[in-house]
Amino acid sequence: MLSTNELKNYASLRGLSLRDIEAYCDLTAGHISQILNGERPLTEDNHRKIANAINAAYAAKLNGTFKRSPLDENKNAVKDSDGGDDTKPVPKGRKTPASK
């Protein structure tokens, strides 16, 4: 199993960004980033998903079928769901401004 640094280098050497990897995996770019930066644990399942996505994205680049995920108005990748309306749920965040 590759370490997080080795996975980062593996993707980087192939010219792939987090968004490129995200397009070929069911993890978001933010989640992948947190894993690769050590903010979330690297599980065997996530390792497999990320490594497979890197391989798939690189293969697609080589054979000319590579495409990035479309982005919504907030520049978040829009994932194809189970035949839904191709929209991403609104992320939850603070509802009031931060106090000073």
N, CA, C and O atoms as CSV, one atom per row, in Angstrom:
chain,resi,resn,atom,element,x,y,z
A,1,MET,N,N,0.853,-1.178,0.000
A,1,MET,CA,C,0.000,0.000,0.000
A,1,MET,C,C,0.895,1.236,0.000
A,1,MET,O,O,1.809,1.346,0.817
A,2,LEU,N,N,0.634,2.155,-0.908
A,2,LEU,CA,C,1.404,3.393,-0.984
A,2,LEU,C,C,1.028,4.320,0.163
A,2,LEU,O,O,-0.115,4.321,0.619
A,3,SER,N,N,1.989,5.107,0.624
A,3,SER,CA,C,1.701,6.109,1.651
A,3,SER,C,C,0.997,7.294,0.989
A,3,SER,O,O,0.888,7.353,-0.236
A,4,THR,N,N,0.524,8.231,1.802
A,4,THR,CA,C,-0.154,9.405,1.245
A,4,THR,C,C,0.802,10.215,0.373
A,4,THR,O,O,0.406,10.697,-0.688
A,5,ASN,N,N,2.053,10.372,0.805
A,5,ASN,CA,C,3.030,11.107,-0.010
A,5,ASN,C,C,3.303,10.389,-1.325
A,5,ASN,O,O,3.447,11.026,-2.368
A,6,GLU,N,N,3.372,9.075,-1.274
A,6,GLU,CA,C,3.597,8.306,-2.495
A,6,GLU,C,C,2.399,8.405,-3.444
A,6,GLU,O,O,2.579,8.470,-4.660
A,7,LEU,N,N,1.183,8.417,-2.898
A,7,LEU,CA,C,-0.006,8.598,-3.746
A,7,LEU,C,C,0.005,9.975,-4.398
A,7,LEU,O,O,-0.317,10.108,-5.578
A,8,LYS,N,N,0.377,11.009,-3.626
A,8,LYS,CA,C,0.467,12.367,-4.182
A,8,LYS,C,C,1.469,12.406,-5.330
A,8,LYS,O,O,1.188,12.961,-6.392
A,9,ASN,N,N,2.636,11.815,-5.109
A,9,ASN,CA,C,3.667,11.786,-6.151
A,9,ASN,C,C,3.210,10.973,-7.356
A,9,ASN,O,O,3.481,11.343,-8.498
A,10,TYR,N,N,2.522,9.874,-7.103
A,10,TYR,CA,C,2.002,9.005,-8.159
A,10,TYR,C,C,1.072,9.802,-9.082
A,10,TYR,O,O,1.161,9.697,-10.305
A,11,ALA,N,N,0.184,10.595,-8.486
A,11,ALA,CA,C,-0.737,11.415,-9.276
A,11,ALA,C,C,0.006,12.558,-9.965
A,11,ALA,O,O,-0.235,12.847,-11.137
A,12,SER,N,N,0.898,13.196,-9.238
A,12,SER,CA,C,1.635,14.338,-9.771
A,12,SER,C,C,2.495,13.950,-10.974
A,12,SER,O,O,2.546,14.683,-11.962
A,13,LEU,N,N,3.159,12.819,-10.896
A,13,LEU,CA,C,4.002,12.367,-12.005
A,13,LEU,C,C,3.185,12.082,-13.258
A,13,LEU,O,O,3.724,12.089,-14.365
A,14,ARG,N,N,1.905,11.836,-13.096
A,14,ARG,CA,C,1.019,11.579,-14.225
A,14,ARG,C,C,0.278,12.839,-14.666
A,14,ARG,O,O,-0.549,12.794,-15.576
A,15,GLY,N,N,0.581,13.964,-14.013
A,15,GLY,CA,C,-0.028,15.234,-14.394
A,15,GLY,C,C,-1.484,15.351,-14.002
A,15,GLY,O,O,-2.253,16.027,-14.685
A,16,LEU,N,N,-1.882,14.705,-12.913
A,16,LEU,CA,C,-3.284,14.696,-12.504
A,16,LEU,C,C,-3.516,15.591,-11.291
A,16,LEU,O,O,-2.732,15.586,-10.343
A,17,SER,N,N,-4.589,16.348,-11.333
A,17,SER,CA,C,-4.993,17.172,-10.196
A,17,SER,C,C,-5.998,16.401,-9.345
A,17,SER,O,O,-6.446,15.317,-9.721
A,18,LEU,N,N,-6.341,16.972,-8.202
A,18,LEU,CA,C,-7.366,16.351,-7.356
A,18,LEU,C,C,-8.695,16.269,-8.089
A,18,LEU,O,O,-9.423,15.285,-7.954
A,19,ARG,N,N,-9.016,17.303,-8.867
A,19,ARG,CA,C,-10.270,17.293,-9.636
A,19,ARG,C,C,-10.254,16.193,-10.697
A,19,ARG,O,O,-11.279,15.570,-10.973
A,20,ASP,N,N,-9.079,15.963,-11.287
A,20,ASP,CA,C,-8.967,14.878,-12.271
A,20,ASP,C,C,-9.233,13.530,-11.610
A,20,ASP,O,O,-9.943,12.688,-12.159
A,21,ILE,N,N,-8.654,13.335,-10.427
A,21,ILE,CA,C,-8.843,12.078,-9.694
A,21,ILE,C,C,-10.299,11.940,-9.275
A,21,ILE,O,O,-10.882,10.859,-9.366
A,22,GLU,N,N,-10.881,13.047,-8.814
A,22,GLU,CA,C,-12.275,13.048,-8.359
A,22,GLU,C,C,-13.228,12.573,-9.458
A,22,GLU,O,O,-14.221,11.901,-9.176
A,23,ALA,N,N,-12.926,12.920,-10.700
A,23,ALA,CA,C,-13.802,12.563,-11.814
A,23,ALA,C,C,-13.905,11.052,-12.015
A,23,ALA,O,O,-14.858,10.566,-12.625
A,24,TYR,N,N,-12.931,10.318,-11.506
A,24,TYR,CA,C,-12.903,8.868,-11.693
A,24,TYR,C,C,-13.079,8.102,-10.389
A,24,TYR,O,O,-12.719,6.928,-10.303
A,25,CYS,N,N,-13.631,8.760,-9.378
A,25,CYS,CA,C,-13.779,8.114,-8.072
A,25,CYS,C,C,-14.983,8.728,-7.368
A,25,CYS,O,O,-15.412,9.825,-7.726
A,26,ASP,N,N,-15.528,8.042,-6.381
A,26,ASP,CA,C,-16.707,8.556,-5.691
A,26,ASP,C,C,-16.365,9.392,-4.459
A,26,ASP,O,O,-17.236,9.646,-3.627
A,27,LEU,N,N,-15.120,9.816,-4.335
A,27,LEU,CA,C,-14.717,10.723,-3.258
A,27,LEU,C,C,-14.603,12.130,-3.833
A,27,LEU,O,O,-14.246,12.301,-4.999
A,28,THR,N,N,-14.907,13.134,-3.019
A,28,THR,CA,C,-14.775,14.509,-3.490
A,28,THR,C,C,-13.314,14.929,-3.464
A,28,THR,O,O,-12.493,14.311,-2.787
A,29,ALA,N,N,-12.996,15.987,-4.208
A,29,ALA,CA,C,-11.623,16.500,-4.227
A,29,ALA,C,C,-11.204,16.940,-2.830
A,29,ALA,O,O,-10.053,16.750,-2.437
A,30,GLY,N,N,-12.127,17.523,-2.081
A,30,GLY,CA,C,-11.828,17.944,-0.711
A,30,GLY,C,C,-11.490,16.770,0.185
A,30,GLY,O,O,-10.557,16.832,0.986
A,31,HIS,N,N,-12.251,15.708,0.045
A,31,HIS,CA,C,-12.011,14.503,0.847
A,31,HIS,C,C,-10.662,13.879,0.474
A,31,HIS,O,O,-9.896,13.473,1.348
A,32,ILE,N,N,-10.385,13.810,-0.812
A,32,ILE,CA,C,-9.103,13.269,-1.270
A,32,ILE,C,C,-7.961,14.121,-0.734
A,32,ILE,O,O,-6.953,13.593,-0.264
A,33,SER,N,N,-8.120,15.437,-0.804
A,33,SER,CA,C,-7.097,16.349,-0.295
A,33,SER,C,C,-6.837,16.122,1.186
A,33,SER,O,O,-5.686,16.063,1.619
A,34,GLN,N,N,-7.909,15.995,1.963
A,34,GLN,CA,C,-7.754,15.771,3.401
A,34,GLN,C,C,-7.043,14.452,3.683
A,34,GLN,O,O,-6.236,14.371,4.609
A,35,ILE,N,N,-7.328,13.437,2.911
A,35,ILE,CA,C,-6.651,12.147,3.090
A,35,ILE,C,C,-5.167,12.286,2.755
A,35,ILE,O,O,-4.308,11.851,3.521
A,36,LEU,N,N,-4.872,12.897,1.604
A,36,LEU,CA,C,-3.483,13.003,1.164
A,36,LEU,C,C,-2.657,13.946,2.033
A,36,LEU,O,O,-1.431,13.844,2.070
A,37,ASN,N,N,-3.324,14.865,2.733
A,37,ASN,CA,C,-2.615,15.782,3.632
A,37,ASN,C,C,-2.596,15.293,5.072
A,37,ASN,O,O,-2.111,15.994,5.960
A,38,GLY,N,N,-3.120,14.091,5.311
A,38,GLY,CA,C,-3.069,13.498,6.642
A,38,GLY,C,C,-4.132,13.987,7.603
A,38,GLY,O,O,-4.055,13.704,8.799
A,39,GLU,N,N,-5.130,14.719,7.107
A,39,GLU,CA,C,-6.197,15.232,7.962
A,39,GLU,C,C,-7.288,14.188,8.191
A,39,GLU,O,O,-8.074,14.299,9.132
A,40,ARG,N,N,-7.332,13.187,7.339
A,40,ARG,CA,C,-8.242,12.046,7.478
A,40,ARG,C,C,-7.409,10.784,7.312
A,40,ARG,O,O,-6.375,10.803,6.646
A,41,PRO,N,N,-7.853,9.699,7.911
A,41,PRO,CA,C,-7.065,8.463,7.790
A,41,PRO,C,C,-7.150,7.878,6.377
A,41,PRO,O,O,-8.167,8.003,5.696
A,42,LEU,N,N,-6.075,7.248,5.963
A,42,LEU,CA,C,-6.042,6.551,4.686
A,42,LEU,C,C,-6.438,5.102,4.936
A,42,LEU,O,O,-5.622,4.290,5.373
A,43,THR,N,N,-7.697,4.787,4.654
A,43,THR,CA,C,-8.176,3.415,4.839
A,43,THR,C,C,-7.835,2.596,3.594
A,43,THR,O,O,-7.506,3.150,2.546
A,44,GLU,N,N,-7.915,1.299,3.720
A,44,GLU,CA,C,-7.655,0.433,2.563
A,44,GLU,C,C,-8.643,0.712,1.440
A,44,GLU,O,O,-8.274,0.717,0.266
A,45,ASP,N,N,-9.905,0.946,1.808
A,45,ASP,CA,C,-10.935,1.216,0.810
A,45,ASP,C,C,-10.642,2.525,0.073
A,45,ASP,O,O,-10.706,2.575,-1.155
A,46,ASN,N,N,-10.319,3.588,0.828
A,46,ASN,CA,C,-10.013,4.870,0.196
A,46,ASN,C,C,-8.733,4.787,-0.631
A,46,ASN,O,O,-8.640,5.398,-1.696
A,47,HIS,N,N,-7.753,4.040,-0.149
A,47,HIS,CA,C,-6.512,3.859,-0.907
A,47,HIS,C,C,-6.816,3.210,-2.252
A,47,HIS,O,O,-6.317,3.647,-3.289
A,48,ARG,N,N,-7.634,2.170,-2.226
A,48,ARG,CA,C,-8.002,1.472,-3.459
A,48,ARG,C,C,-8.735,2.410,-4.413
A,48,ARG,O,O,-8.445,2.440,-5.609
A,49,LYS,N,N,-9.696,3.183,-3.873
A,49,LYS,CA,C,-10.468,4.101,-4.715
A,49,LYS,C,C,-9.571,5.152,-5.361
A,49,LYS,O,O,-9.694,5.435,-6.553
A,50,ILE,N,N,-8.670,5.727,-4.568
A,50,ILE,CA,C,-7.794,6.781,-5.087
A,50,ILE,C,C,-6.807,6.210,-6.107
A,50,ILE,O,O,-6.621,6.790,-7.177
A,51,ALA,N,N,-6.179,5.088,-5.788
A,51,ALA,CA,C,-5.217,4.476,-6.716
A,51,ALA,C,C,-5.901,4.067,-8.022
A,51,ALA,O,O,-5.353,4.287,-9.102
A,52,ASN,N,N,-7.084,3.478,-7.931
A,52,ASN,CA,C,-7.824,3.091,-9.140
A,52,ASN,C,C,-8.218,4.314,-9.960
A,52,ASN,O,O,-8.174,4.277,-11.190
A,53,ALA,N,N,-8.602,5.398,-9.285
A,53,ALA,CA,C,-8.986,6.623,-9.986
A,53,ALA,C,C,-7.784,7.239,-10.697
A,53,ALA,O,O,-7.904,7.720,-11.824
A,54,ILE,N,N,-6.623,7.224,-10.035
A,54,ILE,CA,C,-5.408,7.740,-10.677
A,54,ILE,C,C,-5.107,6.926,-11.934
A,54,ILE,O,O,-4.818,7.489,-12.989
A,55,ASN,N,N,-5.174,5.617,-11.818
A,55,ASN,CA,C,-4.901,4.747,-12.971
A,55,ASN,C,C,-5.910,4.970,-14.095
A,55,ASN,O,O,-5.535,5.035,-15.266
A,56,ALA,N,N,-7.191,5.086,-13.737
A,56,ALA,CA,C,-8.235,5.276,-14.746
A,56,ALA,C,C,-8.100,6.633,-15.432
A,56,ALA,O,O,-8.235,6.727,-16.652
A,57,ALA,N,N,-7.836,7.678,-14.660
A,57,ALA,CA,C,-7.690,9.018,-15.234
A,57,ALA,C,C,-6.476,9.075,-16.158
A,57,ALA,O,O,-6.538,9.663,-17.237
A,58,TYR,N,N,-5.388,8.471,-15.735
A,58,TYR,CA,C,-4.176,8.474,-16.560
A,58,TYR,C,C,-4.391,7.678,-17.847
A,58,TYR,O,O,-3.972,8.107,-18.922
A,59,ALA,N,N,-5.037,6.531,-17.739
A,59,ALA,CA,C,-5.331,5.728,-18.930
A,59,ALA,C,C,-6.232,6.505,-19.889
A,59,ALA,O,O,-6.040,6.454,-21.104
A,60,ALA,N,N,-7.211,7.221,-19.345
A,60,ALA,CA,C,-8.109,8.018,-20.180
A,60,ALA,C,C,-7.349,9.148,-20.871
A,60,ALA,O,O,-7.623,9.466,-22.028
A,61,LYS,N,N,-6.393,9.757,-20.162
A,61,LYS,CA,C,-5.575,10.799,-20.794
A,61,LYS,C,C,-4.765,10.221,-21.947
A,61,LYS,O,O,-4.640,10.843,-23.002
A,62,LEU,N,N,-4.218,9.034,-21.740
A,62,LEU,CA,C,-3.392,8.414,-22.777
A,62,LEU,C,C,-4.196,8.029,-24.013
A,62,LEU,O,O,-3.708,8.164,-25.135
A,63,ASN,N,N,-5.430,7.549,-23.816
A,63,ASN,CA,C,-6.206,7.108,-24.980
A,63,ASN,C,C,-7.172,8.170,-25.503
A,63,ASN,O,O,-7.964,7.895,-26.404
A,64,GLY,N,N,-7.113,9.376,-24.946
A,64,GLY,CA,C,-7.892,10.489,-25.480
A,64,GLY,C,C,-9.336,10.555,-25.041
A,64,GLY,O,O,-10.111,11.308,-25.630
A,65,THR,N,N,-9.731,9.801,-24.033
A,65,THR,CA,C,-11.123,9.840,-23.579
A,65,THR,C,C,-11.283,10.570,-22.255
A,65,THR,O,O,-12.351,10.518,-21.645
A,66,PHE,N,N,-10.235,11.250,-21.804
A,66,PHE,CA,C,-10.268,11.918,-20.505
A,66,PHE,C,C,-11.240,13.087,-20.525
A,66,PHE,O,O,-11.279,13.860,-21.482
A,67,LYS,N,N,-12.024,13.208,-19.460
A,67,LYS,CA,C,-12.876,14.388,-19.293
A,67,LYS,C,C,-12.997,14.693,-17.815
A,67,LYS,O,O,-13.034,13.791,-16.978
A,68,ARG,N,N,-13.058,15.964,-17.510
A,68,ARG,CA,C,-13.210,16.401,-16.126
A,68,ARG,C,C,-14.685,16.468,-15.786
A,68,ARG,O,O,-15.542,16.587,-16.662
A,69,SER,N,N,-14.965,16.387,-14.480
A,69,SER,CA,C,-16.342,16.537,-14.015
A,69,SER,C,C,-16.798,17.963,-14.278
A,69,SER,O,O,-16.014,18.900,-14.123
A,70,PRO,N,N,-18.060,18.144,-14.675
A,70,PRO,CA,C,-18.572,19.508,-14.805
A,70,PRO,C,C,-18.633,20.164,-13.431
A,70,PRO,O,O,-18.767,19.479,-12.417
A,71,LEU,N,N,-18.534,21.500,-13.398
A,71,LEU,CA,C,-18.554,22.228,-12.136
A,71,LEU,C,C,-19.850,23.001,-11.994
A,71,LEU,O,O,-20.414,23.472,-12.982
A,72,ASP,N,N,-20.324,23.133,-10.752
A,72,ASP,CA,C,-21.502,23.950,-10.498
A,72,ASP,C,C,-21.069,25.404,-10.324
A,72,ASP,O,O,-19.899,25.731,-10.523
A,73,GLU,N,N,-22.004,26.272,-9.955
A,73,GLU,CA,C,-21.697,27.701,-9.833
A,73,GLU,C,C,-20.675,27.999,-8.739
A,73,GLU,O,O,-20.050,29.060,-8.759
A,74,ASN,N,N,-20.496,27.098,-7.799
A,74,ASN,CA,C,-19.505,27.283,-6.736
A,74,ASN,C,C,-18.193,26.563,-7.038
A,74,ASN,O,O,-17.334,26.427,-6.167
A,75,LYS,N,N,-18.048,26.108,-8.268
A,75,LYS,CA,C,-16.857,25.381,-8.724
A,75,LYS,C,C,-16.647,24.064,-7.997
A,75,LYS,O,O,-15.512,23.624,-7.811
A,76,ASN,N,N,-17.747,23.433,-7.585
A,76,ASN,CA,C,-17.708,22.086,-7.025
A,76,ASN,C,C,-18.071,21.113,-8.139
A,76,ASN,O,O,-18.937,21.399,-8.966
A,77,ALA,N,N,-17.417,19.983,-8.155
A,77,ALA,CA,C,-17.701,18.991,-9.187
A,77,ALA,C,C,-19.115,18.460,-9.015
A,77,ALA,O,O,-19.567,18.197,-7.900
A,78,VAL,N,N,-19.794,18.310,-10.125
A,78,VAL,CA,C,-21.146,17.757,-10.123
A,78,VAL,C,C,-21.020,16.284,-10.477
A,78,VAL,O,O,-20.605,15.931,-11.581
A,79,LYS,N,N,-21.381,15.433,-9.534
A,79,LYS,CA,C,-21.283,13.987,-9.744
A,79,LYS,C,C,-22.555,13.482,-10.395
A,79,LYS,O,O,-23.653,13.945,-10.083
A,80,ASP,N,N,-22.400,12.526,-11.304
A,80,ASP,CA,C,-23.572,11.854,-11.854
A,80,ASP,C,C,-24.147,10.984,-10.762
A,80,ASP,O,O,-23.456,10.138,-10.194
A,81,SER,N,N,-25.419,11.198,-10.472
A,81,SER,CA,C,-26.062,10.378,-9.448
A,81,SER,C,C,-26.909,9.322,-10.130
A,81,SER,O,O,-26.787,9.105,-11.335
A,82,ASP,N,N,-27.742,8.683,-9.387
A,82,ASP,CA,C,-28.547,7.582,-9.902
A,82,ASP,C,C,-29.708,8.088,-10.758
A,82,ASP,O,O,-30.872,7.804,-10.477
A,83,GLY,N,N,-29.371,8.845,-11.812
A,83,GLY,CA,C,-30.413,9.311,-12.705
A,83,GLY,C,C,-31.136,10.532,-12.194
A,83,GLY,O,O,-32.218,10.857,-12.685
A,84,GLY,N,N,-30.571,11.215,-11.223
A,84,GLY,CA,C,-31.190,12.407,-10.654
A,84,GLY,C,C,-31.077,13.588,-11.592
A,84,GLY,O,O,-30.898,13.436,-12.800
A,85,ASP,N,N,-31.185,14.764,-11.008
A,85,ASP,CA,C,-31.189,15.970,-11.827
A,85,ASP,C,C,-29.800,16.582,-11.987
A,85,ASP,O,O,-29.691,17.743,-12.382
A,86,ASP,N,N,-28.738,15.835,-11.693
A,86,ASP,CA,C,-27.352,16.268,-11.862
A,86,ASP,C,C,-26.996,17.501,-11.046
A,86,ASP,O,O,-26.125,18.275,-11.443
A,87,THR,N,N,-27.656,17.694,-9.911
A,87,THR,CA,C,-27.288,18.794,-9.029
A,87,THR,C,C,-26.669,18.235,-7.766
A,87,THR,O,O,-26.935,17.103,-7.364
A,88,LYS,N,N,-25.841,19.053,-7.156
A,88,LYS,CA,C,-25.162,18.649,-5.933
A,88,LYS,C,C,-25.867,19.338,-4.777
A,88,LYS,O,O,-26.235,20.505,-4.908
A,89,PRO,N,N,-26.070,18.664,-3.649
A,89,PRO,CA,C,-26.727,19.321,-2.527
A,89,PRO,C,C,-25.915,20.521,-2.051
A,89,PRO,O,O,-24.686,20.537,-2.127
A,90,VAL,N,N,-26.632,21.512,-1.564
A,90,VAL,CA,C,-25.974,22.714,-1.062
A,90,VAL,C,C,-25.181,22.356,0.183
A,90,VAL,O,O,-25.723,21.755,1.111
A,91,PRO,N,N,-23.886,22.723,0.215
A,91,PRO,CA,C,-23.096,22.393,1.402
A,91,PRO,C,C,-23.586,23.147,2.618
A,91,PRO,O,O,-24.021,24.295,2.521
A,92,LYS,N,N,-23.512,22.490,3.765
A,92,LYS,CA,C,-23.945,23.123,4.999
A,92,LYS,C,C,-22.793,23.925,5.562
A,92,LYS,O,O,-21.639,23.502,5.491
A,93,GLY,N,N,-23.093,25.057,6.109
A,93,GLY,CA,C,-22.057,25.907,6.690
A,93,GLY,C,C,-22.663,26.813,7.732
A,93,GLY,O,O,-23.799,26.620,8.168
A,94,ARG,N,N,-21.896,27.794,8.121
A,94,ARG,CA,C,-22.400,28.745,9.105
A,94,ARG,C,C,-23.546,29.546,8.526
A,94,ARG,O,O,-23.505,29.963,7.369
A,95,LYS,N,N,-24.557,29.756,9.329
A,95,LYS,CA,C,-25.708,30.519,8.864
A,95,LYS,C,C,-25.611,31.978,9.271
A,95,LYS,O,O,-26.289,32.831,8.699
A,96,THR,N,N,-24.784,32.266,10.245
A,96,THR,CA,C,-24.611,33.647,10.682
A,96,THR,C,C,-23.144,34.015,10.556
A,96,THR,O,O,-22.278,33.143,10.627
A,97,PRO,N,N,-22.856,35.295,10.371
A,97,PRO,CA,C,-21.453,35.695,10.267
A,97,PRO,C,C,-20.711,35.418,11.573
A,97,PRO,O,O,-21.304,35.415,12.651
A,98,ALA,N,N,-19.425,35.189,11.457
A,98,ALA,CA,C,-18.608,34.925,12.647
A,98,ALA,C,C,-18.574,36.166,13.529
A,98,ALA,O,O,-18.480,37.289,13.036
A,99,SER,N,N,-18.651,35.952,14.831
A,99,SER,CA,C,-18.601,37.087,15.756
A,99,SER,C,C,-17.176,37.585,15.875
A,99,SER,O,O,-16.218,36.831,15.703
A,100,LYS,N,N,-17.055,38.870,16.173
A,100,LYS,CA,C,-15.719,39.471,16.267
A,100,LYS,C,C,-15.189,39.447,17.661
A,100,LYS,O,O,-14.077,39.915,17.907
